[in-house]
Each structure stands twice: as structure tokens, then as C-alpha cells.
């Protein structure tokens, strides 16, 4: 009788630990962006945060979702990808709005979708007839302005196009195992390079002002936990190899915090007007 109770207790504890780890995987990925969101909201300054971080995670998690259809991995990892994509769009929405508010001189708007020439001519004619100012929008696909658009809808449109194309190709090649494995590798490798845009931004600014240190610390601990989770749960090899790379990039960003500490302090005093 005792051994039955012991087995049931062990099974219950094991389930609780498993559920706790799964919950931590889902929520833990989002948690680092809470302090960064609050900092941007408080300071109304989004210049220190690279939107390419959002692009990296959107691509990585979209590919991971597609990978799930070809090679079923644990459901919490799939849910994490969906939640992370939603979080990234929330971050983009905030940054776009803050940057618009901070414009002293209204610049030309840049959007993702291209406007047909005939529609553009129609708008010009309509403006001349009504006497109203021409729409202050500039439609192009210039690579210089890729992922630097001035409206939130453009970011949604871009990822929608990427998702639809990716889904169509995956549907056609779902039975081709090397292709499925390639999607899995690209998904986790792209996510592993998450810190690269922020590292580049810090090098350009010679400062980490505007970047939330709490976010990076939570990145580091989260990535260590995530990599350990991949190993223990025997996730596909791509997951834990790229997780280790992600931890290494986190450490580089923390080193930048120390390296640029004087410049960051000076930039912070300048922003406060000290």
C-alpha cells in the first residue's frame, strides 16, 4: 500500500514540476520585455531599443511554428512562440507611437506596401481638385527603410507576407525531411542571434542608455534555463546548440554594459538635464 501512495505522490510531484517548467518556458520568454516596455513608456524614448530584436524574434518564432507542423515538439514551446510573436507586436506598436510623438519636424511617412502609380496619380488629381494637401506618405520598398517604417500596419503586413509564403513552401515540402530540419535550424539559429541587433546598436551608440539592463539580465537567466530545459527534455539538437550561442551573446551585452558604463552615465545625465 505504501509503495502505491509513494508512486502516486511521485507522479503528482513530477507532473507539478513538469507543468511548472512548461509555464516558466511560456511566461519566461515574455518577462524580459516587461521592464523594457515600462522604461520606454516612462521615458518616452525608444532609441536605445533596437526594433531588429523584434524582427529577429518574429522570424524565429514564425519559423518555429512552421517547424512544429513538420516535426512535433513539445506543446509549451509552440505556445511560447505564439505568445512571443504577440509580445513583439506590442513592443513595435509602442516604439512606433513613441517615435512619432518625438518627431519635431514631421518626416515623410514610410510604409511597407507599394502604392500603384495609377492610384498615386488619382490622389494627386483629387488633391488639386479639393485644394487639400497631398497625402504625406511615401510608398516604396527601399531597403534603406526596411523595418524602419513609420506606421504599425506595415510591420503587420510584412510579417503576414512572410508567414503566408513560409506556410505555402512548408506545405509543399512538408514530406521532405531535410527541408523540415532546415526550418528547425533556421528557427533556433535566428533566435540565437537575438542579441546581435542590440550588440550592434550599443556599438553604434557607444552606450547602453535606453536599453533595459533588467531585460538583458532576464534574457541571460531565461536563456540558461531554456537551454537546460532543451537538454533535459531531449528537444531536437538544434534547440540546445543554438540556446548555448544565445547565452554567449547575452554575456557579450552584459560586458558592453560594463565597457560603456561611463558613456551611459553621461548620456543619462544629459537626458535628465543635469
C-alpha contacts under 8 A as a table, 3 or more apart, distances in Angstrom:
res1	aa1	res2	aa2	distance
1	X	4	X	5.23
1	X	5	X	6.51
2	X	5	X	5.21
2	X	6	X	6.07
3	X	6	X	4.85
3	X	7	X	6.03
4	X	7	X	5.13
4	X	8	X	6.18
5	X	8	X	5.10
5	X	9	X	6.03
6	X	9	X	5.11
6	X	10	X	6.03
7	X	10	X	5.03
7	X	11	X	6.00
8	X	11	X	5.02
8	X	12	X	6.12
9	X	12	X	5.06
9	X	13	X	6.12
10	X	13	X	5.17
10	X	14	X	5.94
11	X	14	X	5.02
11	X	15	X	6.12
12	X	15	X	5.10
12	X	16	X	6.20
13	X	16	X	5.03
13	X	17	X	6.14
14	X	17	X	5.16
14	X	18	X	6.12
15	X	18	X	5.01
15	X	19	X	6.03
16	X	19	X	5.11
16	X	20	X	5.95
17	X	20	X	5.03
17	X	21	X	6.11
18	X	21	X	5.15
18	X	22	X	6.14
19	X	22	X	5.02
19	X	23	X	6.05
20	X	23	X	5.09
20	X	24	X	6.09
21	X	24	X	5.01
21	X	25	X	6.21
21	X	229	X	7.95
22	X	25	X	5.08
22	X	26	X	6.45
22	X	76	X	5.67
22	X	77	X	8.00
23	X	26	X	5.18
23	X	27	X	6.10
23	X	28	X	7.84
23	X	76	X	7.49
24	X	27	X	5.28
24	X	28	X	5.04
25	X	28	X	5.23
25	X	29	X	6.31
25	X	76	X	7.09
25	X	77	X	7.19
25	X	80	X	6.82
25	X	226	X	6.83
26	X	29	X	5.99
26	X	30	X	7.38
26	X	76	X	6.43
26	X	77	X	7.08
26	X	79	X	6.70
26	X	80	X	4.44
26	X	83	X	7.42
27	X	30	X	5.44
27	X	31	X	6.19
27	X	80	X	7.48
28	X	31	X	5.18
28	X	32	X	7.40
28	X	222	X	6.28
29	X	32	X	6.83
29	X	80	X	7.17
29	X	84	X	6.93
29	X	219	X	7.93
29	X	222	X	6.87
30	X	33	X	5.90
30	X	34	X	7.30
30	X	83	X	7.59
30	X	84	X	6.17
30	X	87	X	6.79
31	X	34	X	5.52
31	X	35	X	7.99
31	X	218	X	7.49
32	X	35	X	6.49
32	X	36	X	7.28
32	X	214	X	7.11
32	X	215	X	4.39
32	X	216	X	7.11
32	X	217	X	7.98
32	X	218	X	5.18
32	X	219	X	5.98
33	X	36	X	5.03
33	X	37	X	5.90
33	X	215	X	5.97
34	X	37	X	5.11
34	X	38	X	6.19
34	X	215	X	7.66
35	X	38	X	5.06
35	X	39	X	6.02
35	X	212	X	6.58
35	X	214	X	6.48
35	X	215	X	6.12
36	X	39	X	5.08
36	X	40	X	6.24
36	X	211	X	7.00
36	X	212	X	5.17
36	X	214	X	7.78
36	X	215	X	6.12
37	X	40	X	5.31
37	X	41	X	6.09
37	X	91	X	6.71
37	X	94	X	7.86
38	X	41	X	4.97
38	X	42	X	5.96
39	X	42	X	5.10
39	X	43	X	6.02
39	X	44	X	7.96
39	X	210	X	7.82
39	X	212	X	7.06
40	X	43	X	5.34
40	X	44	X	5.29
40	X	45	X	5.40
40	X	46	X	5.60
40	X	95	X	7.68
40	X	210	X	7.65
41	X	44	X	5.29
41	X	45	X	7.62
41	X	94	X	7.67
44	X	98	X	5.84
44	X	102	X	7.97
45	X	48	X	7.47
45	X	98	X	6.67
45	X	99	X	7.45
45	X	210	X	7.09
46	X	49	X	5.66
46	X	95	X	5.61
46	X	98	X	6.66
46	X	99	X	6.78
46	X	210	X	6.89
47	X	50	X	7.29
47	X	210	X	6.53
48	X	201	X	7.46
48	X	202	X	7.91
48	X	208	X	6.93
48	X	209	X	5.96
48	X	210	X	3.88
48	X	211	X	5.12
49	X	198	X	7.15
49	X	201	X	7.86
49	X	210	X	6.33
49	X	211	X	5.59
50	X	53	X	5.67
50	X	54	X	7.68
50	X	197	X	6.41
50	X	198	X	5.82
50	X	201	X	6.55
51	X	54	X	5.20
51	X	55	X	6.53
51	X	92	X	6.90
51	X	147	X	7.58
52	X	55	X	4.72
52	X	56	X	5.97
52	X	147	X	7.47
52	X	197	X	5.79
52	X	198	X	7.90
53	X	56	X	5.16
53	X	57	X	6.35
53	X	194	X	5.85
53	X	195	X	7.14
53	X	197	X	5.93
53	X	198	X	6.81
54	X	57	X	5.24
54	X	58	X	6.02
54	X	88	X	5.36
54	X	89	X	7.71
54	X	91	X	7.61
54	X	92	X	7.20
55	X	58	X	5.11
55	X	59	X	6.15
55	X	147	X	7.82
56	X	59	X	5.42
56	X	60	X	6.07
56	X	190	X	6.26
56	X	191	X	6.35
56	X	193	X	7.48
56	X	194	X	5.86
57	X	60	X	4.96
57	X	61	X	5.89
57	X	84	X	7.57
57	X	85	X	7.25
57	X	88	X	7.43
57	X	190	X	7.48
57	X	191	X	5.83
57	X	194	X	6.75
58	X	61	X	5.40
58	X	62	X	5.95
58	X	84	X	7.72
58	X	85	X	5.53
58	X	88	X	6.92
58	X	159	X	7.68
59	X	62	X	5.20
59	X	63	X	6.12
59	X	159	X	7.97
59	X	187	X	7.35
59	X	190	X	7.33
60	X	63	X	5.28
60	X	64	X	6.16
60	X	186	X	7.27
60	X	187	X	4.38
60	X	188	X	6.38
60	X	189	X	7.75
60	X	190	X	5.28
60	X	191	X	5.19
61	X	64	X	4.79
61	X	65	X	6.13
61	X	81	X	4.90
61	X	82	X	7.28
61	X	84	X	7.33
61	X	85	X	6.77
61	X	187	X	6.53
61	X	191	X	7.66
62	X	65	X	5.14
62	X	66	X	6.42
62	X	81	X	7.24
62	X	85	X	7.71
62	X	163	X	6.80
62	X	187	X	7.71
63	X	66	X	5.04
63	X	67	X	6.05
63	X	166	X	7.76
63	X	183	X	6.26
63	X	184	X	7.17
63	X	186	X	7.30
63	X	187	X	5.01
64	X	67	X	4.85
64	X	68	X	6.34
64	X	78	X	7.44
64	X	81	X	7.06
64	X	183	X	7.37
64	X	184	X	6.27
64	X	187	X	5.18
64	X	188	X	7.38
65	X	68	X	5.24
65	X	69	X	7.18
65	X	78	X	6.17
65	X	81	X	6.75
65	X	82	X	7.75
66	X	69	X	5.58
66	X	70	X	7.13
66	X	166	X	7.60
66	X	167	X	6.72
66	X	170	X	7.05
66	X	183	X	7.60
67	X	70	X	5.28
67	X	71	X	6.04
67	X	72	X	7.72
67	X	180	X	6.33
67	X	181	X	7.84
67	X	183	X	5.83
67	X	184	X	5.47
67	X	187	X	7.93
68	X	71	X	5.10
68	X	72	X	4.80
68	X	73	X	6.20
68	X	78	X	7.16
69	X	72	X	6.24
69	X	174	X	7.90
70	X	174	X	5.79
70	X	175	X	7.66
70	X	180	X	5.80
71	X	180	X	7.26
73	X	77	X	7.42
73	X	78	X	7.82
73	X	235	X	7.16
73	X	236	X	7.96
74	X	77	X	5.72
74	X	78	X	6.98
75	X	78	X	5.10
75	X	79	X	6.31
76	X	79	X	5.03
76	X	80	X	6.01
77	X	80	X	4.96
77	X	81	X	6.38
78	X	81	X	5.23
78	X	82	X	6.59
79	X	82	X	5.18
79	X	83	X	6.21
80	X	83	X	5.16
80	X	84	X	5.96
81	X	84	X	5.07
81	X	85	X	6.24
82	X	85	X	5.31
82	X	86	X	6.54
83	X	86	X	5.24
83	X	87	X	6.27
84	X	87	X	4.96
84	X	88	X	6.19
85	X	88	X	5.17
85	X	89	X	6.44
86	X	89	X	5.30
86	X	90	X	6.42
87	X	90	X	5.05
87	X	91	X	6.35
88	X	91	X	5.03
88	X	92	X	6.19
89	X	92	X	5.00
89	X	93	X	6.06
89	X	156	X	7.87
90	X	93	X	5.15
90	X	94	X	6.37
91	X	94	X	5.24
91	X	95	X	6.26
92	X	95	X	5.12
92	X	96	X	6.04
92	X	152	X	7.13
93	X	96	X	5.36
93	X	97	X	6.27
93	X	152	X	5.79
94	X	97	X	5.30
94	X	98	X	6.15
95	X	98	X	5.14
95	X	99	X	6.09
96	X	99	X	5.28
96	X	100	X	6.22
96	X	150	X	6.42
96	X	151	X	6.59
96	X	152	X	6.48
97	X	100	X	5.16
97	X	101	X	6.33
98	X	101	X	5.16
98	X	102	X	6.29
99	X	102	X	5.09
99	X	103	X	6.47
100	X	103	X	5.47
100	X	150	X	7.43
103	X	106	X	5.93
103	X	107	X	7.63
108	X	136	X	6.23
108	X	137	X	5.89
108	X	138	X	6.15
109	X	136	X	6.58
109	X	137	X	4.68
109	X	138	X	5.49
109	X	139	X	7.98
109	X	149	X	7.31
109	X	150	X	5.57
109	X	151	X	7.70
110	X	137	X	6.59
110	X	138	X	5.39
110	X	139	X	6.18
110	X	140	X	7.29
110	X	145	X	7.22
110	X	148	X	7.65
110	X	149	X	4.86
110	X	150	X	5.37
110	X	151	X	7.46
111	X	114	X	7.73
111	X	137	X	7.85
111	X	138	X	7.03
111	X	139	X	5.83
111	X	140	X	7.07
111	X	149	X	5.18
111	X	150	X	6.37
111	X	151	X	6.49
111	X	154	X	5.53
112	X	139	X	7.26
112	X	140	X	7.06
112	X	141	X	6.55
112	X	146	X	7.71
112	X	149	X	6.85
112	X	154	X	4.82
112	X	155	X	7.36
112	X	157	X	7.19
112	X	158	X	6.76
113	X	139	X	6.69
113	X	140	X	7.16
113	X	141	X	7.44
113	X	154	X	7.01
113	X	157	X	7.73
114	X	139	X	5.13
114	X	140	X	5.39
114	X	141	X	6.71
115	X	119	X	6.77
115	X	120	X	6.69
115	X	139	X	5.80
115	X	140	X	7.66
116	X	119	X	5.40
116	X	120	X	6.39
117	X	120	X	5.00
117	X	121	X	6.22
118	X	121	X	5.10
118	X	122	X	6.18
119	X	122	X	4.99
119	X	123	X	6.22
120	X	123	X	5.16
120	X	124	X	6.28
121	X	124	X	5.00
121	X	125	X	6.22
122	X	125	X	5.15
122	X	126	X	6.09
123	X	126	X	5.01
123	X	127	X	6.05
123	X	134	X	7.32
123	X	135	X	7.80
124	X	127	X	5.13
124	X	128	X	6.35
124	X	134	X	6.47
125	X	128	X	5.18
125	X	129	X	6.25
126	X	129	X	5.14
126	X	130	X	6.09
127	X	130	X	5.33
127	X	131	X	5.59
127	X	132	X	5.15
127	X	133	X	6.17
127	X	134	X	5.51
128	X	131	X	5.13
128	X	132	X	6.97
129	X	132	X	7.98
133	X	136	X	7.98
141	X	145	X	7.55
141	X	146	X	7.32
142	X	145	X	5.70
142	X	146	X	6.73
143	X	146	X	4.98
145	X	148	X	4.99
145	X	149	X	6.39
146	X	149	X	6.83
147	X	155	X	7.16
149	X	152	X	7.68
149	X	154	X	6.66
149	X	155	X	7.56
150	X	154	X	7.95
151	X	154	X	5.87
151	X	155	X	7.62
152	X	155	X	5.55
152	X	156	X	6.80
153	X	156	X	5.09
153	X	157	X	6.12
154	X	157	X	5.02
154	X	158	X	6.10
155	X	158	X	5.16
155	X	159	X	6.35
156	X	159	X	5.38
156	X	160	X	6.05
157	X	160	X	5.00
157	X	161	X	6.23
158	X	161	X	5.30
158	X	162	X	6.33
159	X	162	X	4.92
159	X	163	X	5.95
160	X	163	X	5.10
160	X	164	X	6.10
161	X	164	X	5.29
161	X	165	X	6.15
162	X	165	X	5.34
162	X	166	X	5.96
163	X	166	X	5.05
163	X	167	X	5.93
164	X	167	X	5.10
164	X	168	X	6.14
165	X	168	X	5.17
165	X	169	X	6.27
166	X	169	X	5.30
166	X	170	X	6.03
167	X	170	X	5.06
167	X	171	X	6.01
168	X	171	X	5.14
168	X	172	X	6.42
169	X	172	X	5.21
169	X	173	X	6.23
170	X	173	X	5.14
170	X	174	X	5.32
170	X	180	X	7.81
171	X	174	X	5.31
172	X	175	X	7.95
173	X	176	X	5.29
173	X	179	X	6.86
173	X	180	X	7.79
174	X	177	X	7.33
174	X	179	X	7.58
174	X	180	X	6.57
175	X	180	X	7.98
176	X	179	X	5.62
176	X	180	X	6.59
177	X	180	X	5.11
177	X	181	X	6.23
178	X	181	X	5.10
178	X	182	X	6.08
179	X	182	X	4.95
179	X	183	X	6.33
180	X	183	X	5.19
180	X	184	X	6.45
181	X	184	X	5.06
181	X	185	X	6.25
182	X	185	X	5.05
182	X	186	X	6.08
183	X	186	X	5.13
183	X	187	X	6.01
184	X	187	X	5.15
184	X	188	X	6.44
184	X	238	X	6.84
185	X	188	X	5.50
185	X	189	X	5.83
185	X	238	X	5.40
185	X	239	X	7.71
186	X	189	X	5.06
186	X	190	X	5.79
187	X	190	X	5.44
187	X	191	X	6.38
188	X	191	X	5.00
188	X	192	X	5.97
188	X	238	X	6.52
188	X	239	X	5.79
188	X	242	X	5.88
188	X	243	X	7.48
189	X	192	X	4.85
189	X	193	X	6.39
189	X	238	X	7.75
189	X	242	X	5.46
190	X	193	X	5.20
190	X	194	X	6.77
191	X	194	X	5.11
191	X	242	X	7.86
191	X	246	X	7.51
192	X	195	X	7.50
192	X	242	X	5.34
192	X	243	X	6.02
192	X	244	X	7.97
192	X	245	X	5.85
192	X	246	X	4.29
193	X	196	X	5.37
193	X	197	X	7.97
193	X	245	X	7.74
193	X	246	X	6.38
193	X	249	X	7.49
194	X	197	X	6.78
194	X	198	X	7.85
194	X	246	X	7.14
195	X	198	X	5.36
195	X	199	X	6.08
195	X	246	X	7.24
195	X	249	X	5.66
195	X	250	X	6.31
195	X	253	X	7.37
196	X	199	X	4.99
196	X	200	X	6.17
196	X	249	X	7.06
197	X	200	X	5.10
197	X	201	X	6.14
198	X	201	X	4.93
198	X	202	X	6.12
198	X	253	X	7.72
199	X	202	X	5.18
199	X	203	X	6.27
199	X	252	X	7.68
199	X	253	X	6.04
199	X	256	X	7.86
200	X	203	X	5.09
200	X	204	X	6.20
201	X	204	X	5.15
201	X	205	X	6.20
202	X	205	X	5.11
202	X	206	X	5.62
202	X	207	X	5.44
202	X	208	X	5.46
202	X	256	X	7.46
203	X	206	X	4.91
203	X	207	X	7.08
204	X	207	X	7.96
205	X	208	X	7.34
206	X	260	X	6.28
206	X	263	X	6.89
207	X	257	X	7.74
207	X	260	X	5.15
207	X	261	X	7.22
207	X	263	X	5.49
207	X	264	X	4.90
207	X	267	X	7.79
208	X	211	X	5.54
208	X	256	X	7.42
208	X	257	X	6.15
208	X	260	X	6.75
208	X	261	X	7.69
208	X	264	X	5.69
209	X	264	X	5.08
209	X	265	X	7.77
209	X	267	X	6.56
209	X	268	X	6.60
211	X	215	X	7.93
212	X	215	X	5.19
212	X	216	X	6.78
213	X	216	X	5.20
213	X	217	X	6.24
213	X	257	X	7.87
214	X	217	X	5.14
214	X	218	X	6.07
215	X	218	X	5.17
215	X	219	X	6.03
216	X	219	X	4.76
216	X	220	X	6.20
216	X	250	X	6.76
216	X	253	X	7.43
216	X	254	X	7.22
217	X	220	X	5.12
217	X	221	X	6.40
217	X	254	X	7.77
218	X	221	X	5.27
218	X	222	X	5.75
219	X	222	X	5.10
219	X	223	X	5.91
219	X	250	X	6.88
220	X	223	X	5.23
220	X	224	X	6.21
220	X	247	X	5.97
220	X	250	X	5.54
220	X	251	X	7.25
221	X	224	X	5.14
221	X	225	X	6.19
222	X	225	X	5.12
222	X	226	X	5.95
223	X	226	X	4.85
223	X	227	X	5.96
223	X	243	X	6.52
223	X	244	X	7.91
223	X	246	X	6.82
223	X	247	X	5.81
224	X	227	X	5.27
224	X	228	X	6.23
224	X	243	X	7.72
224	X	244	X	7.69
224	X	247	X	6.39
225	X	228	X	5.17
225	X	229	X	6.07
226	X	229	X	4.92
226	X	230	X	6.23
226	X	243	X	7.17
227	X	230	X	5.08
227	X	231	X	6.40
227	X	239	X	7.52
227	X	240	X	5.17
227	X	243	X	5.08
227	X	244	X	6.43
228	X	231	X	5.16
228	X	232	X	6.13
228	X	240	X	7.62
229	X	232	X	5.20
229	X	233	X	5.86
230	X	233	X	5.33
230	X	234	X	5.85
230	X	235	X	4.96
230	X	236	X	7.79
230	X	239	X	6.41
230	X	240	X	5.43
231	X	234	X	5.10
231	X	235	X	6.44
231	X	240	X	6.16
232	X	235	X	7.88
234	X	237	X	7.89
235	X	239	X	6.45
235	X	240	X	7.38
236	X	239	X	5.72
236	X	240	X	7.54
237	X	240	X	5.82
237	X	241	X	6.32
238	X	241	X	5.46
238	X	242	X	6.10
239	X	242	X	5.62
239	X	243	X	6.01
240	X	243	X	4.77
240	X	244	X	6.24
241	X	244	X	5.38
241	X	245	X	6.75
242	X	245	X	4.95
242	X	246	X	6.24
243	X	246	X	5.01
243	X	247	X	6.45
244	X	247	X	5.20
244	X	248	X	6.51
245	X	248	X	5.10
245	X	249	X	6.51
246	X	249	X	5.23
246	X	250	X	6.35
247	X	250	X	5.05
247	X	251	X	6.40
248	X	251	X	5.19
248	X	252	X	6.52
249	X	252	X	4.99
249	X	253	X	6.44
250	X	253	X	5.22
250	X	254	X	6.39
251	X	254	X	5.06
251	X	255	X	6.23
252	X	255	X	4.97
252	X	256	X	6.31
253	X	256	X	4.92
253	X	257	X	6.42
254	X	257	X	5.06
254	X	258	X	6.75
255	X	258	X	5.24
255	X	259	X	6.09
256	X	259	X	4.75
256	X	260	X	5.83
256	X	261	X	7.94
257	X	260	X	5.59
257	X	261	X	5.74
258	X	261	X	5.11
259	X	262	X	7.97
260	X	263	X	5.37
260	X	264	X	6.02
261	X	264	X	5.08
261	X	265	X	6.17
262	X	265	X	5.16
262	X	266	X	6.27
263	X	266	X	5.08
263	X	267	X	6.11
264	X	267	X	5.10
264	X	268	X	6.11
265	X	268	X	5.08
265	X	269	X	6.28
266	X	269	X	5.16
266	X	270	X	6.22
267	X	270	X	5.05
267	X	271	X	6.19
268	X	271	X	5.14
268	X	272	X	6.31
269	X	272	X	5.13
269	X	273	X	6.04
269	X	274	X	5.20
270	X	273	X	4.95
270	X	274	X	6.12
271	X	274	X	7.83
